[in-house]
Amino acid sequence: MCGRFAQVVKHNQLKKLIDELAIKNRDEQIEINYNVAPTQPVAAVIYKGQDRFLTFFRWGLIPSWSKEPSTQFSMINVRAETILEKPTFKNGLLRRRCLIPATGFYEWRKSDKQPFFIHAGGDELLYLAGITEYWTGADGSYIQSCAIITTSPNETMQPIHDRMPVILLPEVLESWLREDFKDPASLQSFLKPCPAGMLELYPVGKKVNSVSYNSEECLQPVSLSG
């Protein structure tokens, strides 16, 4: 699964993102968050017609048919292998895709619960594949939400966990952000583990376990005894 990530987008990274993805409109700034947790707002790129927008979503998909935004129906992850089996997820993949820029993501090693930070080499962002949903309450309240698509681990992630987020490769970003691209088989073919060489990882302190802890110290590597 992917239950926590970092969204610390630097000015030069934001400029590159806007230029390369041809983003037309965006919110004034991306909130710096070293420890993004479920239900918190996350920045994501979406498409509307021929235009791309960078805006915010609640992390935790709320189906449009839900009577209220209950955590019972709030899903932070959707499995790539079964995404076409349920109408809510299938419609999201075909019609409501999003791209979530991330500095990296956290995962806890299953054997000892040691947290690790997984990121791209150099100063590159990771582009996580996601789907969105739009919920309207009887009182007129409105929430736009998203979920991250997960897949099986690559060789880098296998020693840590049995799931990882889908990280989209540069060559598929254009298709992912095209509203008229709706071929289910082609879209699902994008939802596979990224090459192991794309990722690097290191252990971080256990303060990241707390959703209330949000500091650049979350990204600092630590030494493991033994």
C-alpha positions as a Markdown table, in Angstrom:
| # | Residue | x | y | z |
|---|---|---|---|---|
| 1 | Met | 0.0 | 0.0 | 0.0 |
| 2 | Cys | 1.0 | 3.7 | 0.1 |
| 3 | Gly | -0.1 | 5.3 | 3.3 |
| 4 | Arg | 2.2 | 8.3 | 3.6 |
| 5 | Phe | 4.2 | 10.4 | 1.2 |
| 6 | Ala | 6.0 | 13.7 | 1.0 |
| 7 | Gln | 5.0 | 16.6 | -1.3 |
| 8 | Val | 7.8 | 19.2 | -1.0 |
| 9 | Val | 7.9 | 20.7 | -4.5 |
| 10 | Lys | 10.7 | 23.2 | -5.0 |
| 11 | His | 10.3 | 26.3 | -7.2 |
| 12 | Asn | 12.4 | 24.8 | -10.0 |
| 13 | Gln | 10.5 | 21.5 | -9.8 |
| 14 | Leu | 7.2 | 23.3 | -10.0 |
| 15 | Lys | 8.3 | 25.3 | -13.1 |
| 16 | Lys | 9.5 | 22.1 | -14.8 |
| 17 | Leu | 6.2 | 20.4 | -14.0 |
| 18 | Ile | 4.1 | 23.2 | -15.4 |
| 19 | Asp | 6.2 | 23.5 | -18.5 |
| 20 | Glu | 6.5 | 19.7 | -19.3 |
| 21 | Leu | 2.9 | 18.9 | -18.5 |
| 22 | Ala | 1.5 | 22.1 | -20.2 |
| 23 | Ile | -0.5 | 23.1 | -17.1 |
| 24 | Lys | -2.7 | 26.0 | -17.9 |
| 25 | Asn | -4.1 | 26.9 | -14.5 |
| 26 | Arg | -2.9 | 26.1 | -10.9 |
| 27 | Asp | -3.5 | 27.1 | -7.4 |
| 28 | Glu | -1.2 | 29.9 | -6.1 |
| 29 | Gln | 1.2 | 27.5 | -4.4 |
| 30 | Ile | 1.6 | 23.9 | -3.3 |
| 31 | Glu | 1.6 | 23.5 | 0.4 |
| 32 | Ile | 4.8 | 22.0 | 1.7 |
| 33 | Asn | 4.0 | 18.7 | 3.4 |
| 34 | Tyr | 6.8 | 16.4 | 4.6 |
| 35 | Asn | 4.3 | 13.8 | 5.9 |
| 36 | Val | 1.1 | 13.7 | 3.8 |
| 37 | Ala | -1.5 | 11.5 | 5.6 |
| 38 | Pro | -4.9 | 10.2 | 4.6 |
| 39 | Thr | -7.7 | 12.9 | 4.6 |
| 40 | Gln | -5.2 | 15.7 | 4.1 |
| 41 | Pro | -5.2 | 17.8 | 0.9 |
| 42 | Val | -2.8 | 16.8 | -1.9 |
| 43 | Ala | -1.9 | 18.7 | -5.1 |
| 44 | Ala | -2.7 | 16.8 | -8.3 |
| 45 | Val | -2.7 | 17.4 | -12.0 |
| 46 | Ile | -6.0 | 16.8 | -13.8 |
| 47 | Tyr | -7.3 | 17.3 | -17.3 |
| 48 | Lys | -10.5 | 19.0 | -18.4 |
| 49 | Gly | -10.9 | 18.9 | -22.2 |
| 50 | Gln | -7.6 | 20.0 | -23.7 |
| 51 | Asp | -6.4 | 21.8 | -20.6 |
| 52 | Arg | -4.5 | 20.6 | -17.5 |
| 53 | Phe | -4.9 | 22.0 | -14.0 |
| 54 | Leu | -2.9 | 21.7 | -10.8 |
| 55 | Thr | -5.4 | 21.7 | -7.9 |
| 56 | Phe | -6.0 | 20.1 | -4.5 |
| 57 | Phe | -7.9 | 16.9 | -3.5 |
| 58 | Arg | -8.7 | 15.2 | -0.3 |
| 59 | Trp | -6.6 | 12.0 | -0.1 |
| 60 | Gly | -9.1 | 9.2 | 0.4 |
| 61 | Leu | -11.6 | 8.5 | -2.4 |
| 62 | Ile | -15.2 | 9.2 | -1.5 |
| 63 | Pro | -17.6 | 7.6 | -4.0 |
| 64 | Ser | -20.2 | 9.9 | -5.5 |
| 65 | Trp | -22.9 | 7.4 | -4.4 |
| 66 | Ser | -21.9 | 7.6 | -0.7 |
| 67 | Lys | -24.6 | 9.4 | 1.4 |
| 68 | Glu | -22.0 | 11.1 | 3.5 |
| 69 | Pro | -18.2 | 11.5 | 3.4 |
| 70 | Ser | -17.7 | 8.6 | 5.9 |
| 71 | Thr | -14.3 | 7.0 | 6.4 |
| 72 | Gln | -16.1 | 3.7 | 5.9 |
| 73 | Phe | -16.0 | 4.4 | 2.1 |
| 74 | Ser | -12.8 | 6.5 | 2.0 |
| 75 | Met | -10.1 | 4.6 | 0.1 |
| 76 | Ile | -6.6 | 6.0 | -0.1 |
| 77 | Asn | -5.3 | 3.2 | -2.4 |
| 78 | Val | -6.8 | 1.2 | -5.3 |
| 79 | Arg | -5.2 | -2.0 | -6.6 |
| 80 | Ala | -4.0 | -1.9 | -10.2 |
| 81 | Glu | -4.8 | -5.6 | -10.7 |
| 82 | Thr | -8.5 | -5.2 | -9.9 |
| 83 | Ile | -9.2 | -1.6 | -10.9 |
| 84 | Leu | -11.4 | -2.5 | -13.8 |
| 85 | Glu | -13.6 | -4.9 | -11.7 |
| 86 | Lys | -15.6 | -2.3 | -9.8 |
| 87 | Pro | -17.6 | 0.5 | -11.5 |
| 88 | Thr | -16.3 | 3.3 | -9.3 |
| 89 | Phe | -12.7 | 2.5 | -9.9 |
| 90 | Lys | -13.2 | 1.6 | -13.6 |
| 91 | Asn | -14.9 | 4.9 | -14.3 |
| 92 | Gly | -12.2 | 6.7 | -12.4 |
| 93 | Leu | -9.5 | 5.1 | -14.6 |
| 94 | Leu | -11.3 | 5.8 | -17.8 |
| 95 | Arg | -12.6 | 9.3 | -17.1 |
| 96 | Arg | -11.1 | 10.8 | -13.9 |
| 97 | Arg | -7.4 | 10.2 | -13.8 |
| 98 | Cys | -4.9 | 12.4 | -12.0 |
| 99 | Leu | -1.2 | 12.7 | -11.6 |
| 100 | Ile | 0.2 | 13.3 | -8.1 |
| 101 | Pro | 3.7 | 14.8 | -7.9 |
| 102 | Ala | 5.6 | 13.5 | -4.9 |
| 103 | Thr | 9.1 | 14.1 | -3.5 |
| 104 | Gly | 8.9 | 10.4 | -2.4 |
| 105 | Phe | 6.9 | 8.1 | -0.3 |
| 106 | Tyr | 7.3 | 6.3 | 3.0 |
| 107 | Glu | 7.0 | 2.6 | 3.6 |
| 108 | Trp | 7.4 | 0.5 | 6.7 |
| 109 | Arg | 9.4 | -2.7 | 6.5 |
| 110 | Lys | 7.1 | -5.5 | 7.4 |
| 111 | Ser | 9.7 | -7.5 | 9.4 |
| 112 | Asp | 10.4 | -4.8 | 12.0 |
| 113 | Lys | 8.2 | -1.7 | 11.1 |
| 114 | Gln | 11.3 | 0.4 | 10.3 |
| 115 | Pro | 10.2 | 3.3 | 8.1 |
| 116 | Phe | 12.0 | 4.0 | 4.8 |
| 117 | Phe | 11.8 | 6.9 | 2.5 |
| 118 | Ile | 11.7 | 6.0 | -1.2 |
| 119 | His | 12.5 | 8.6 | -3.8 |
| 120 | Ala | 13.9 | 9.2 | -7.3 |
| 121 | Gly | 17.6 | 9.8 | -8.0 |
| 122 | Gly | 18.8 | 13.3 | -8.4 |
| 123 | Asp | 16.3 | 16.2 | -7.9 |
| 124 | Glu | 13.4 | 14.5 | -9.8 |
| 125 | Leu | 9.8 | 14.2 | -8.6 |
| 126 | Leu | 7.9 | 11.0 | -8.8 |
| 127 | Tyr | 4.6 | 11.1 | -10.6 |
| 128 | Leu | 2.1 | 8.8 | -8.8 |
| 129 | Ala | -0.9 | 7.5 | -10.7 |
| 130 | Gly | -4.3 | 8.3 | -9.2 |
| 131 | Ile | -8.0 | 8.5 | -9.8 |
| 132 | Thr | -10.4 | 11.2 | -8.6 |
| 133 | Glu | -14.0 | 11.4 | -7.5 |
| 134 | Tyr | -16.4 | 14.3 | -6.8 |
| 135 | Trp | -18.9 | 14.1 | -4.0 |
| 136 | Thr | -21.9 | 16.4 | -3.4 |
| 137 | Gly | -23.9 | 16.3 | -0.2 |
| 138 | Ala | -27.7 | 16.9 | 0.2 |
| 139 | Asp | -26.9 | 20.2 | 1.8 |
| 140 | Gly | -24.8 | 21.3 | -1.2 |
| 141 | Ser | -21.4 | 20.5 | 0.3 |
| 142 | Tyr | -18.8 | 19.4 | -2.1 |
| 143 | Ile | -15.6 | 17.4 | -1.8 |
| 144 | Gln | -13.2 | 16.4 | -4.5 |
| 145 | Ser | -11.1 | 13.4 | -3.5 |
| 146 | Cys | -8.4 | 11.1 | -4.9 |
| 147 | Ala | -6.8 | 7.7 | -4.4 |
| 148 | Ile | -3.3 | 6.4 | -5.4 |
| 149 | Ile | -3.1 | 3.3 | -7.5 |
| 150 | Thr | -0.8 | 0.6 | -6.2 |
| 151 | Thr | 0.9 | -2.4 | -7.8 |
| 152 | Ser | 3.3 | -5.2 | -6.9 |
| 153 | Pro | 6.8 | -4.2 | -5.8 |
| 154 | Asn | 9.8 | -3.9 | -8.0 |
| 155 | Glu | 13.2 | -5.3 | -7.0 |
| 156 | Thr | 14.0 | -2.2 | -4.9 |
| 157 | Met | 10.8 | -2.4 | -2.9 |
| 158 | Gln | 10.5 | -6.2 | -2.5 |
| 159 | Pro | 12.7 | -6.3 | 0.7 |
| 160 | Ile | 10.5 | -3.6 | 2.3 |
| 161 | His | 6.9 | -4.3 | 1.3 |
| 162 | Asp | 4.6 | -6.3 | -1.0 |
| 163 | Arg | 2.9 | -3.2 | -2.5 |
| 164 | Met | 4.1 | 0.1 | -4.0 |
| 165 | Pro | 2.4 | 3.1 | -5.7 |
| 166 | Val | 2.3 | 3.1 | -9.5 |
| 167 | Ile | 4.9 | 5.6 | -10.6 |
| 168 | Leu | 4.2 | 6.6 | -14.2 |
| 169 | Leu | 7.1 | 6.7 | -16.7 |
| 170 | Pro | 7.7 | 9.9 | -18.7 |
| 171 | Glu | 6.6 | 8.3 | -22.0 |
| 172 | Val | 3.1 | 7.6 | -20.7 |
| 173 | Leu | 2.3 | 11.0 | -19.0 |
| 174 | Glu | 0.9 | 12.5 | -22.1 |
| 175 | Ser | -1.6 | 9.7 | -22.7 |
| 176 | Trp | -2.5 | 9.6 | -19.0 |
| 177 | Leu | -3.5 | 13.2 | -19.1 |
| 178 | Arg | -5.5 | 13.0 | -22.3 |
| 179 | Glu | -9.2 | 13.1 | -21.8 |
| 180 | Asp | -9.9 | 11.2 | -25.0 |
| 181 | Phe | -7.5 | 8.3 | -24.0 |
| 182 | Lys | -9.9 | 5.7 | -22.7 |
| 183 | Asp | -8.8 | 2.3 | -23.8 |
| 184 | Pro | -9.0 | 0.1 | -20.7 |
| 185 | Ala | -6.3 | -2.4 | -21.7 |
| 186 | Ser | -3.8 | 0.3 | -22.6 |
| 187 | Leu | -4.4 | 2.3 | -19.4 |
| 188 | Gln | -4.0 | -0.8 | -17.3 |
| 189 | Ser | -0.8 | -1.6 | -19.1 |
| 190 | Phe | 0.7 | 1.6 | -17.6 |
| 191 | Leu | -0.1 | 0.3 | -14.0 |
| 192 | Lys | 3.0 | -1.8 | -13.4 |
| 193 | Pro | 6.0 | -1.5 | -11.2 |
| 194 | Cys | 8.5 | 1.1 | -12.3 |
| 195 | Pro | 12.1 | 0.0 | -13.1 |
| 196 | Ala | 14.1 | -0.7 | -9.9 |
| 197 | Gly | 16.8 | 1.7 | -11.1 |
| 198 | Met | 14.4 | 4.7 | -10.8 |
| 199 | Leu | 14.3 | 4.5 | -7.0 |
| 200 | Glu | 16.6 | 4.9 | -4.1 |
| 201 | Leu | 15.7 | 4.4 | -0.4 |
| 202 | Tyr | 17.1 | 4.9 | 3.0 |
| 203 | Pro | 15.8 | 4.5 | 6.6 |
| 204 | Val | 14.3 | 7.4 | 8.4 |
| 205 | Gly | 13.4 | 8.2 | 12.0 |
| 206 | Lys | 10.2 | 6.8 | 13.6 |
| 207 | Lys | 8.8 | 10.2 | 14.3 |
| 208 | Val | 7.3 | 9.9 | 10.8 |
| 209 | Asn | 4.9 | 7.3 | 12.3 |
| 210 | Ser | 2.9 | 10.1 | 13.8 |
| 211 | Val | 0.6 | 11.8 | 11.3 |
| 212 | Ser | 0.9 | 15.1 | 13.3 |
| 213 | Tyr | 4.7 | 15.2 | 12.8 |
| 214 | Asn | 5.4 | 17.4 | 9.8 |
| 215 | Ser | 9.0 | 18.6 | 9.6 |
| 216 | Glu | 11.9 | 18.3 | 7.2 |
| 217 | Glu | 13.4 | 16.0 | 9.8 |
| 218 | Cys | 11.0 | 13.4 | 8.3 |
| 219 | Leu | 13.3 | 13.1 | 5.3 |
| 220 | Gln | 16.5 | 12.9 | 7.2 |
| 221 | Pro | 18.3 | 9.5 | 7.0 |
| 222 | Val | 19.1 | 7.6 | 10.2 |
| 223 | Ser | 21.7 | 4.9 | 11.0 |
| 224 | Leu | 20.4 | 1.4 | 11.9 |
| 225 | Ser | 22.2 | -0.4 | 14.7 |
| 226 | Gly | 23.2 | -3.9 | 14.1 |
